[in-house]
């Protein structure tokens, strides 16, 4: 599942993903979320926290667009 930068920064993302997994009766290991490098690097400290929470749930995370210029 692709996440936009605004979705990734949404304070309720982890809870939303957990609810969706529960509603679908799906194990987290079957879900992979994909983000852009820009989404992650906008606020690296917050991103680490979110990525750690997703990882602890068992959700797979991939980051795409390495080397893309991040607008100032």
N, C-alpha and C positions, 0 to 999 in steps of 0.2 A: 504494500500500500504506500503510495507516495504521500508525503506530508509537505505542505507549503510551509514557508518560514513563519507565517502568522499562526498556523495550526500548531507548529512545534513550540512556539512561545506562549501558547494558550495555557494559562495556569491549571486548567482542568484536564490537560491532555492524558496524563497517566490514568486518572480515574475514568475518563471516557473510554480509553482503550480497555481497561479492566471490565467495565460494564458491557462493552460490546463483545468481549470474549465470553463473559458469563452468559449473556443473552443468546449467543450463538452456540454455547456449549462447546467452545473451541479451546484447545490447549494453546497457551501462549507460544509454544515452540513452533507452531504452524503459521504464525504471523510474522511477516517481515515488513518493517517500515523502512522507507528510503527517504533520505533528506539530502539537501544540497549542502556543500561545504559552507556556503554563505549563510545558510540558516543556522548552522552550528556555531560559526565564528562570530556572529553578531553579538552574542553574550556568552563567551566560553564557559564562565563559571556556572551559569544557570544551565547551560547545555550539558555540562558534565553531570550535574545533579539529575537531570531528566534522563540522560542516557544510562546512568547507573540504576535508576528506578526501573526503566524498561528492561535492562539486562537482568536485574534481580527477579523480574516477573517471568523471564524466559523468552521475551520477545527478541527476535533477531533484528539488528539494525545495520543498515548499510548507508554509507555516505558517498554521494556521487559528485561529479563536477570538480574534482580536485584541480587546483591551479586556476580556477575561474577568478577573474578580477572581481573583488568585492567593492561596490560603489562606496565612495566616501560620504 
